């Protein structure tokens, strides 16, 4: 008797063995403390290992994986009984018999391949293997004694095993052969389905027969050499593979290696995998979850694109980049955490991950590609770390549930359409660090306000409207700003392309004399807009007004140049004649149409619009309470009023009966420094009434 310590066995002290007839090795016992994976060598001291003796591994419940050499021809009774942690065993291609109870109570064993060489399996060989769902027979049915799979409790079968055999195989005479349910098909299994080659002492998997069906367990060794590489496209279009267990020493998975494996629900990565190529698992439509090995440095472009059922995936802490379209169309992905090691996220990386509710972006990310999170329609909140200096085109476009987007100090540039169709986002704060905002950055959004942090030297905001720092260039008017009339500040000289795009509430707009340039489509798709008033000369530009209501019209004043009527810039236009509407500009400034009756009492409080203009009052206030009141002095009755409005004549009249009025006897002081005049009459015992009368200059 002797002992051998296999170099690849996990924590095994030794195997006990004996030599029979001076030429055959019989494995008699394994230390029951052995754990992990065990590879039994083909030869020990120059002799072939041929027999696994009965009870040899009985109770070795820490072993997880065993590979038998092709020299083994016999497995004895109860040889692997109660190996409770054993997940897989690779049987010898020359195995002839499996003893009774050989694998009884191997509760973690999930599938087994029976080589064509096996002629006999003893009773109860696989009983109480409660995780064993599939067993594959590569040849004809071996002889059996009674049932070998089913477990009977109180007269009822507790569970069934699916027996896979070739449709050409003989001997599987009953649909419940051996206690399992027989399923016949022209299946392939293991290395029989694989094409491979040897390079530098390692096996490279080159291709797999696309007719392969079921679970693919790629062996750790082929021809005694470790499997290290799966080449480009090796399993591409293997649409009947349901799961894959990768070999223990695999380091590289090539481009499109498993793409279009449309029925593959799971794949088990091993710790040594370092590289996964582009589109490696693209269109694995039913793949549900992935645990990536810690050794990988990047997730390449398209790696998991169109994995429609993928719900969860870990990003290891060593990953430094996520490639273009890496998770494109992963429509079942709910959440993902990006570790601080990641420096870049590629274009369309998470395109259309429509169920993704949260994403954690760690400090350290430096770049996020265009369309990275487009149409992530369940995403509710995103905090952009300060390490990100640029937001590319349409980064968060289509994130219709996004209610909060936090842009951190450190952001320098903002691309176009970054929040287009973000219908739940109502406010956005821009940090002081922002230096450049591309044209159309906030177009097609639903913002009600943009606020620029104090200290920004490039941009500013007034009442939620975005300007350059000097407020000479109007960049963006929020779509959801709830204001019916907007007066551009007098500092504005130009209006950006699509600055007023789709503005929901704006009905009229007043453009000051300072504006000298309009960009293309500066005002477009504002479906409530009916009028724009220009106070100055026609600005430069073309096609500034697009897709507006049929009733939309541009108004300009008769003393201004550059306009044409009845159309200007392709839309209806109309001249306002100041001689006919001398108060038009004031009416416009007070949010009234230019042609309303200025002498009408539009507030219903007894005071006309013209009186409000003459006295410098806000016509939207209660005017009656603000009218000048008579004041009784010792010797006079006086009334003081503002009188500085151009184009207005001011009169004060007196009456003793409220019927007859005249201005005789009324004294007026010169206008003072406050623009006020005081009118007075002598105080007498007779009642006296004073009233203020205003008229257009030159009229009485």
PATORLO-537339 format. One record per residue: x, z, y of N, C-alpha, C in turn; residue in three letters. Coordinates in steps of 0.2 Angstrom, whole numbers, plus 5000, padded with zeros to 4 digits. Atoms other than C-alpha are relative to their C-alpha. Example, Ala and Ser with C-alpha at 12.3 -4.5 7.8 and 13.67 -1.06 7.14 Angstrom:
BEGIN
500450004994506250394978500450005006ala499649994994506850364995499650035005ser
***
This chain:
BEGIN
500450004994500050005000500450005006unk499650004994500649965017499650005006unk500450004993500149965036500249945004unk499850054995500149825049499650015006unk500350004993499749835068499949935003unk500150074997498949675074500150005007unk499850004993499649625091499450005005unk500550024995497949575098499450054998unk500649965002496849715090500050065006unk500049954994496249845104500050074997unk499949935001496950015101499950014992unk500049995007497049995082500750024997unk499349985003498450095073500249964995unk499850055006498449995057499449984996unk500450025005497549905044500350024993unk499749985007497749975026499849944996unk500150065005497949835013500550014994unk499650005006498649804996500149934998unk499850075002499449654987499750004992unk500350015007498549584971500449944997unk499650065004499549484958500549975004unk499450024996501049484970499949945005unk500150054995500149354981499450005005unk500750004996498449404988500050075004unk500149944996498149525002499350025000unk500749985000496649635001500050055005unk500149954994496049725017499650064997unk500449955004495549895010499750055005unk500349954995495250005026500349985007unk499850004993495250005045499950075003unk500149944997495550155055499350005004unk500650004996493850215061500050025007unk499949994993494550255078500149935004unk499850074997494950065081499449985005unk500550024995494049995096500249935003unk499950064997493849835105500049944995unk500050065004494349665098500550004994unk499550005006495249635081500049934997unk499850065003496049475075500450014994unk499749995006496549485057500549944999unk499650065001498049375054499949964993unk500150045007498049235040500550034995unk499549985005499649305032500350075002unk499649944999500449475030500550004996unk499350005004502249485025500049944995unk499950065004502049305019499449994995unk500650005005500449335008499449995004unk500750014997498749265012499550054999unk500649965000497349375017499449974997unk500650035003495949335005499450044999unk500649965002494749485002500050055006unk500149944996493949605014499650054995unk500249955005493649755002499350035002unk500649964998491949845001500250065004unk500049944996491749975014500650005005unk499450004997493349915022499950025008unk500149984993492649935040499450045001unk500649965000491150045036500150065005unk499949954995490850155051500449995006unk499650014994492050075063499649985006unk500650014995490750085077500349995007unk499850014993491950055091500349935001unk499850075000492449875086499549965003unk500550044997491649745097500049934998unk499950075002492349585090500549994995unk499650015006493149525074500149934998unk499950065002493949365069500450004993unk499750005006494349335051500449934999unk499650065001495649205046499749964995unk500350055005495149045036500350014993unk499749995007496149115021499550054996unk500549955003494749245018499549964996unk500550035004493649195003499450054998unk500549965002492649355000500050065005unk500149944996491849495010499650054995unk500349965005491349644999499450045003unk500649964998489849754999500150055005unk500049954995489549865014500749995004unk499450014997491149795021500050025008unk500149994993490549805039499450045002unk500649964999489149925037500150055006unk500149954994488650025053500649995005unk499550024995489949935064499549995007unk500650004996488649975078500249975007unk499850034994489649905093500249934999unk499850065002490049745084499549945003unk500550054997489349595095500149944996unk499950075003490149445086500550014995unk499550015006491149405070500149934999unk499950075001491949245067500250004992unk499850005007491949205048500449954998unk499650045003493149115038499749934998unk500350065002492848925036500049994992unk500050005007493248955017499750054997unk500349945003492249105014499549984995unk500450025006491349094997499450054999unk500549965001490349254996500050065005unk500149954996489649395006499650054996unk500349955005489249564997499350035003unk500649964998487649664998500150055005unk500049954995487349775013500749995005unk499350024997488949685021500050025007unk500049994993488349695039499450055002unk500649964999486849825037500250055006unk499949964994486549915053500549995005unk499650024995487649815064499549985006unk500650004996486449845078500149965006unk499950044994487349745092500149934998unk499950065002487649595082499549955002unk500650044998486649455090500049934997unk500050065004487149295080500649994996unk499450015005488149235065499949934998unk499950065003488749075059500250004993unk499850005007488749055040500349934998unk499750065001490048925035499749964994unk500350045005489548785023500350024993unk499749985006490748855010499750064996unk500349945003489749015007499549984995unk500550025006488849004990499550064998unk500449945002488149184989500050055005unk500149954996487449315000499650064997unk500349955003487049484993499450035004unk500649984997485349574996500250055006unk499949964995485149665012500649995005unk499350014997486749595019499950015008unk500049994993486049585037499350045002unk500649964998484649715037500250055005unk500049964994484349825052500549985005unk499650034994485349715063499549985006unk500650014995484049735077500149965005unk499950054995484949625089500149934998unk499950065003485149485077499449955001unk500650054999483949345083500149934997unk499950075003484849185076500650014995unk499550015005485849145061500149934998unk499950075001486648975058500349984994unk499750025007486948895041500349935001unk499750064999488148755042500049954994unk500150045006487848695024499350014997unk500649985004486548715010499950075000unk500249935000485648875007500450034994unk499749975005486748994997499550044996unk500449965005486049094982499950075003unk500149944997485249254988499650054994unk500449955004484549414979499550035005unk500549974996482849454987500149985007unk499950024993482849465006500750035002unk499349984997484449475016499950025008unk500049994993483749485034499550065002unk500649964997482049575036500150074999unk500049935000481849755039499350024999unk500749985001480249835031499950075001unk500249934998479449995038499350004998unk500649995002477950055029499649944999unk500350065002477549885022499949955004unk500150054995477649785038500749985002unk499450034997479049675044500150025007unk499949984994479849755059500249945005unk499850064996480649595066500249954996unk499850065004481149425061500649975003unk499450044998482749325062499949934999unk500150075001482749135065500649974997unk499550035004483649045052500149935002unk499950074998484448885059500449964994unk499750045005484848755046500049925002unk500150074999485148565046499449974997unk500650035004483648455042500249964994unk499850045007484748375028500250064995unk499849955005485148545020499550024995unk500449995006484448595003499950074999unk500049935003483848764996499650045005unk500449954996482948835011499249984999unk500650025003481348825001499450035003unk500649964997480148935011500150015007unk500049994993479748955029500350075002unk499749944999480249135027500550024995unk499550005005481749105017500550065002unk499649955000482749265014499850065005unk500349954995481649365026500149975007unk500050034993481949245041499649945001unk500450054999480949115049500549935001unk499650065000481748945045499849955005unk500050054995482048815059500549954998unk499550055002482848655053500049955006unk499950064995483648525065500749984999unk499350035001485248415066500450045005unk499649974995486148555075500850004998unk499250005000488048575078500150085002unk499949934998488848745080500850015000unk499349994999490548805086500449945001unk499550054999492048705085499849934997unk500350075003491148565075499749965006unk500350044995490348515091500549995006unk499550014994491948525102500549954998unk499450045000493248405106500550035004unk499549964997494848485111500749974999unk499350025001496748455113500550065001unk499549954999498348555113500549985005unk499550024995499448565128500450075002unk499649954998500848685131499850074996unk500249945004500348805117499350025001unk500749984999498548815122499549954999unk500550055001496948735118499649995006unk500450024995495948635131499449974997unk500750035003494048605127499949945005unk500050064996493848425132499249985001unk500750024999491948395128499750034994unk500549975005490448455118499549944998unk500550055002489248345108499450025003unk500649994996487748335119499450024996unk500649995004486548355104500150074998unk499949935002487248535101499450045003unk500649964998485748655102500150084999unk500049935001485648845104500650035004unk499549964997486948975108500749974998unk499350035001488748915111500550065000unk499549955000490049045106500749964999unk499450045001491748965110500550054998unk499649965003493049045099500650025005unk499449994996494549135107500649964998unk499450035003495749045095499749944997unk500150065004495748865088500649984997unk499450015003497048825076500650045002unk499649954999497848985079500350005007unk499850004993498048945098499550025004unk500649984996497149025112499749955004unk500350044996495848935121500050025008unk499949984993496348935140499649965005unk500250054995495548785148499349974998unk500550045001493848705149500049945005unk499850054996494148535156499349975004unk500650034996493048435169499549974996unk500650035003491348395163499950014992unk500049995008491648465145499350014997unk500749995003489848525143499549975004unk500550044995489048415156499449974996unk500650035003487248365151499950034993unk500249965006487248485136499350035001unk500649974998485448515139499650044996unk500349965004485048605124500350074998unk499649945001486348745125499550055004unk500549954997485348905128500550065003unk499649954997486849025131500749984998unk499350015001488749025132500450065000unk499549955000490049155127500749975001unk499350034999491749105134500550044996unk499549965004493349145125500450055004unk499749944997494349305129500649985005unk499450014996495849215136500049945004unk500150064995495049075146500250025007unk499849994993495849055163499749955005unk500250054995495148895170499449964997unk500650045002493448805170500049955005unk499950054996493448635177499449985004unk500650024996492348535189499549974995unk500650025004490548505182500150024993unk499949985007491048595166499450014997unk500649985003489348655163499449975004unk500550024996488348555175499449974996unk500650035003486548495170499950034993unk500249965006486548625155499350035002unk500749984997484648635160499750064996unk500449955004484148765146500550064999unk499649945001485648885148499850065004unk500349944997484949055152500650055002unk499549954998486549155152500749974998unk499350025001488449135152500450075001unk499649945000489649275148500749995002unk499350014998491249275158500550054997unk499549955002492849355152500550015006unk499649984994494049445163500649965002unk499450044998495449325163499949935004unk500150074996494549175171500250015007unk499750004994495449135187499749955005unk500250064996494748965193499449974997unk500650035002493048895192499949945005unk500050064996492948715198499349985004unk500650024996491648625210499549984995unk500650025004489948605203500050024993unk499949985007490448695187499350024997unk500749985003488648765184499449975004unk500650034996487648645195499549984996unk500650025004485948615189499950034994unk500149955006485948755176499350035002unk500649994997484148765180499650074998unk500349935002483648925170500550055000unk499549945000485249025172499750055005unk500449944996484549195178500550055004unk499649954997486049305182500749984998unk499350015001487949295183500450065003unk499549954998489349425183500649965000unk499450044999490849335190500650054998unk499449955001492549405184500450015007unk499749984994493649495197500649965002unk499350044998495149375196499949945004unk500050064997494349225204500150015008unk499850004993494949185222499549975004unk500550034996493549075228499449974995unk500650035003491849005224500049935003unk499950074997492048815225499349975002unk500650044998490848685232499549994994unk500550025005489248665222500050044994unk499949965007489748795209499350024997unk500649975003487948865207499449965003unk500550034997486948735216499449984995unk500650025004485148695210500050054993unk500249955006485148855198499450035002unk500649984997483348875202499850074998unk500249935002483149035192500550055001unk499549954999484649125197499850055005unk500249944996484149295204500550045003unk499449954997485749395206500749974998unk499350015001487549365207500550045004unk499549954996489049475212500549955003unk499550044997490349405223500650055000unk499449955000492049495218500450015006unk499749984994493049585231500649965001unk499550054999494449455229499949935002unk500250074998493549305233500149995008unk499950014993494149225250499649955003unk500450064997492949075252499449994995unk500650035004491249015247499949935002unk500050074998491248825247499349975002unk500650044998490048695253499550004994unk500550005005488348705244500150044994unk499949965006488948835232499450034997unk500649975002487248915231499449965002unk500650044998486148765237499450004995unk500650005004484348775231500050054995unk500149945005484548935222499450045002unk500649984997482748965226499750074997unk500249945002482549125216500550065002unk499549954998484049215223499750055005unk500349954996483449375231500550035005unk499549974995484949455239500749994998unk499350015002486849435240500450045005unk499549964996488249545247500749965001unk499450034999489749455255500650055001unk499549954999491349555253500449995006unk499650014994492549585267500649954999unk499550055001493849475258499849935001unk500250074999492849315261500149995007unk499850024993493549225276499549945002unk500450064998492449065276499449994995unk500650025004490649015270499949935002unk500150074999490448825268499449985003unk500750034998489148705274499550004995unk500650005005487448725266500150054994unk499949965005488148865256499450034996unk500749965002486448955254499449965002unk500650044998485348805258499450014996unk500749995003483548835254500050054994unk500049945005483849005245499350035003unk500749984997481949035250499850074998unk500249935001481749205242500550055002unk499549954998483349285248499850045006unk500349964994482749425259500650045004unk499449974997484449505263500649974998unk499350025001486249455265500450045004unk499549954996487649575270500649965001unk499450044997489049485280500550055002unk499549954999490549595280500549985006unk499550024995491849605294500649974996unk499450045003493249485290499849934999unk500350075000492149325289500249975006unk499850034994492949205301499649935002unk500350064999491949045299499449994995unk500650015004490148995293499849935002unk500150074999489848815291499349985002unk500650034998488448705297499550004994unk500550005004486748725289500150064994unk499849965005487448875279499450044997unk500649965002485748975278499449965002unk500650044998484548835282499550014995unk500649995005482748865275500150064996unk500049945004483149035269499450045003unk500649984997481349075273499750074999unk500249935001481249255267500550055003unk499549964997482749315276499750035007unk500449964995482149455288500550025006unk499549984995483749515297500749984998unk499350015001485549465299500450035006unk499549984995486949545308500749964999unk499450045000488349425312500650045002unk499449964998490049515311500449975006unk499650024994491249515326500549954998unk499450055002492549415316499849935000unk500250075000491449255316500149985008unk499950034993492049155332499549945001unk500450064999490849005329499450004996unk500650015004489048975324499949925000unk500150075000488948795318499349975000unk500750035000487448675318499550024995unk500649985005485848735311500150064995unk499849945004486648895304499450034996unk500649965003484948985302499449965001unk500650044999483748845305499550014994unk500549995005482148865295499950064997unk500149935003482349045292499350035004unk500749984997480449075296499850075000unk500149935000480449255292500550045004unk499549964996481949305303499850035006unk500349964994481449435315500650035005unk499549984996483149495321500749974998unk499350035001484849405323500450045005unk499549964996486249515329500649965001unk499450044999487649415337500550055003unk499649944998489149535339500549975005unk499450024995490549535352500549974996unk499550045004491849415347499849934999unk500250065001490749265345500249965006unk499850054994491449115356499549945001unk500350064999490448965352499350004996unk500650005004488648925347499849925000unk500250075001488148755340499349985001unk500750024998486548655341499550024994unk500549985004484948705333500150064995unk499849955004485548865326499450044997unk500649965002483848945325499449965000unk500550045000482748795324499550024995unk500549985005481048835316500050074997unk500049925001481449025316499450025003unk500649994996479649055320499850075001unk500149934999479749245319500550035005unk499549974996481249265330499849995007unk500350004993480649315348500550015005unk499649984994482149375357500749994997unk499350015002484049345356500550025006unk499549984995485449435365500749974998unk499450035001487049345368500650045003unk499549954998488649445369500449975005unk499650024995489849435383500649964999unk499450045002491149345373499849934999unk500250075001490149185371500349955006unk499750044995491149045380499649935000unk500350075001490248885374499350004996unk500650015003488448845370499949925000unk500150075001488148665363499349985003unk500750034998486648555370499550014994unk500550005005485048595360500150064996unk499949945005485748765353499450034998unk500649965001484048845354499449965000unk500550045001482948695353499650014994unk500550005006481448695341500050084997unk500149935002481548885341499350035002unk500649974997480149015345500150065004unk499849944995481049125357499650015006unk500449984993480149215371500550025005unk499549994995481749265379500750004997unk499349995001483649255379500350045005unk499749954995484649395387500849994999unk499250005000486549375391500250075002unk499749934998487549535391500449995006unk499650004994488249585407500850004999unk499350015001490049535409500249934997unk499850075002489949355402500149965006unk499850044994490849245413499849935000unk500250075001490149085406499249995001unk500750015000488249115405499750065003unk500449954997486849215413499349994998unk500750015001485049245411499650035005unk500549974995483549275423499350004997unk500650005003481949335416499949974993unk500050035007482449275398500149935000unk499850085000482949095404500750005001unk499250005001484749045400500249955006unk499750044995485848975414500850014999unk499249984999487748955417500150065004unk499949944997488549095425499850005008unk500250014993488249025443499349985001unk500750025000486448985439499949935003unk500150074997486748805444499749954995unk500250045005486348735427499550034996unk500549975004484748775418500149974993unk499850025007485148775399499450004996unk500549995005483648835390499450055003unk500649964998481848895394499750024994unk500349985006481148995380499349974998unk500650035002479748915370499450045000unk500649955001478649065368500050055006unk500049964994478949135386499349995003unk500750004999477149175391499950005008unk500050014993477149105409499749945001unk500450064999475948975415500349955005unk499650034994476948925431500750025000unk499349985000478848915432500349975006unk499750024994479748905448500850014999unk499350005002481548855445500450045006unk499649974994482848965456500349945004unk499750054995483448875472500749994999unk499350015001485248885465500149944995unk499950055005484848765451500149935002unk499850064999485648595452499949954995unk500150055006485448515435499650044994unk500449985005484348535420500249974993unk499750025006485048525402499549964996unk500450045005484448405388499650054996unk500549965003482848475380500050085002unk500149934997482948635391499350025000unk500749985001481048635391499849964995unk500250035006480648585374499550044996unk500649965003478948635366499850065003unk500249944996478648765379499250014999unk500749995002476948835373499550015006unk500549974995476248915388500049975007unk499950024993476948825404499549945001unk500550054998475648725413500249965006unk499750044994476548675429500750035002unk499349984999478348685435500249975007unk499850014993479148685453500749995000unk499250015000480848605455500249995007unk499849994993481748655471500449945002unk499750064997482648535483500850004997unk499349995002484348595475500149954994unk499950045006484048495459500249935001unk499850074999485048335458500149964994unk499950045006485148285440499550034994unk500449985006483948285425500349974994unk499750035006484648255407499449974996unk500550035005483748155394499650054997unk500549965004482248235387500050085003unk500049934997482448385399499450044999unk500649975001480648415398499649964995unk500450045006479748365381499650044996unk500449975005478448415369499750065003unk500449944997477648545382499349985000unk500650025000475948515377499450035004unk500549974995475048625390500249985007unk499850014994476048555404499649945003unk500450054996475048455417500349975006unk499850024994476048445432500750035001unk499449984998477848455439500049985007unk499950014993478148475458500749995002unk499350014997479748405466499950025007unk499949984993480148485482500549965004unk499550034997481648385486500049924998unk500050075002482248205484500149994992unk500050025007482248115467500750024997unk499349995003483648185456500249944995unk499850055005484748065445499850024993unk500249995007484348045427499549944998unk500550045003483247945415499750034994unk500449985006481947975402500050074999unk499949935000481948155407499350034997unk500749975002480048175402499749964994unk500350045006479448135385499550044996unk500449975005478048175373499650055004unk500449964997476948255386499249985000unk500750025000475048265388499849945004unk500350064997474048105394499950025008unk500249984993473548205410500650025004unk499449974996475348255415500149955005unk499850044994475848195432500650035004unk499549974996477348215443499849995008unk500250004992477048255462500650015004unk499450004995478248225476499749995007unk500250004993478148235495500249945003unk500050074997477948085506500749995004unk499350014996479548125516500650014996unk499449995004480648135501500149934997unk499850075002481647985494500149994993unk499850015007481947905477499550004995unk500650005004480247925470499649935000unk500550055000479047785465499350024998unk500749995002477147775463499749944998unk500349945004476147765452500350024994unk499649985006477547785439500750025003unk499349994999479247865440500350034994unk499749985007480347895425499649994994unk500450025006479047815414499450044999unk500649965000477647945418499749995007unk500450004994476247955431500350045005unk499849964994476748005448499549995006unk500450014995475848035464500350035006unk499749984994476448055482499550065004unk500449954996475848215492500249985008unk499950014992475548165511500050065003unk500049934997476048315521499550005006unk500550004995474948255535499350014998unk500749985003473448275524500050074997unk500049935003474048425515500650045003unk499449974997475148515527500250074997unk499849945003475048675517500250004993unk499950015007475448595500500550044997unk499449975003477148665498499950084999unk500149935000476548845502499550014994unk500549995005475048825490500449994993unk499650015006476248765476500450064999unk499549945001477448915479499550064998unk500549945001475849025477499649984993unk500350025006475448945460499349975001unk500750034999473948845467500249925000unk500050084999473648655466500149995007unk499950024993474248565481499449985004unk500650034996472548495486499450055000unk500649964999471448655485499850015007unk500249984993470448705500500350065003unk499649944998471648815510499650045004unk500449954996470248885520499450034996unk500549975005469248935505500250074998unk499849935003469149115499500050004993unk500050005007469749095482500150064996unk500049945004469949275478499350045001unk500749974999468149315484500050075003unk500049934997468649465495500049985008unk500150014993468249375512500649985004unk499450024997469949315516500249934998unk499850075002470549135516500749994998unk499350015002472149065508500449995006unk499650014994472649005525500150065004unk499949934997472449185532500650034997unk499549975004473549245518500749975002unk499450044998474849105523500250035007unk499949984993474749155541500350075001unk499849935000475049335538500650024995unk499549995004476349315525499850054994unk500349965005475249395512500049974993unk500050035007475249375493499249984998unk500750015001473549285489499750034994unk500349975007473449365472499950075001unk500249934999473349535480499350015003unk500749994996471749615487500149995007unk499850024993471849535504499650045005unk500449974995470449625513500350075002unk499749934999471349795511500749995004unk499350014996472949715519499949975007unk500150034994472149635534500250055006unk499849964995472749705551499350045003unk500549964997471649845558500050025007unk500049974993471149895576500150075000unk499749944999471950045582499850035007unk500249974994471150155596500550045003unk499549964996472450215609499650045005unk500349964995472150325624499649955005unk500350044995471750175636499849934997unk500050075003471750025624499750004993unk500150015007471149955608500449954998unk499450055002472549865599499949984993unk499950035007472849755583500749975000unk499350035001474649715577500049964994unk500050055006474949565565500649965000unk499550055001476249455558499849945003unk500250064996476349295568500649955000unk499450045000477949205562499949934996unk500150065004477249065551500049945004unk500050064996477648895557499449964998unk500650045001476148775559499450045001unk500649964999474948915563500050025007unk500249964994474148965579499650064999unk500349935001473649145581499550015006unk500449984994472149205592499750064998unk500449935001471349375594499449995005unk500650004997469549375600499650075000unk500349945000468449515606499249995001unk500750005000466549555605499750075001unk500449944999465349685610499450004996unk500650005004463949635599500149964993unk499850035006464849545584499649934999unk500350075000463949385589500449955005unk499750044995464749325605500850025000unk499349995001466649305603500449965005unk499550044996468049255616500650035001unk499349975000469849285619500250025007unk499949984993469649315638500150085000unk499949935000470349485642500450034995unk499649975005471349505627500849985002unk499350004998473249535631500449994993unk499650015005474549475619500850015002unk499349984999476349545618500449944997unk499550055003477849425615500150024992unk499849985007478349415596500650045000unk499449965000479549555592500549984995unk499550015005481049565581499750004993unk500349995007479949605566499549944999unk500550055001478949445569499350025001unk500749974999477449545575499849995008unk500350004993476249525590499550055000unk500549954999475149655597499549985005unk500550024995473449615605499650065002unk500349944997472549735616499449985005unk500550014995470949755626499950085003unk500249934997470449905638499550044996unk500549965003469550045630499550025005unk500549984995467850075638499550044996unk500649975003466250165634499649964996unk500450045004465550015627500449984994unk499650025006465949965609500349945001unk499650065000467249835607500349984993unk499750025006467749735592500549955001unk499450054999469349635589500049964993unk499950045006469549495576500649955001unk499550055000471049385572499849944997unk500250065002470849205571500649954999unk499450055001472149075563499749934999unk500250085001472148885564500649964999unk499550045001473248745560500349995008unk499750004993474448725575499749935004unk500350054996473648615589499350004999unk500850015001471848645583499850075002unk500349944998470648775590499350004996unk
***
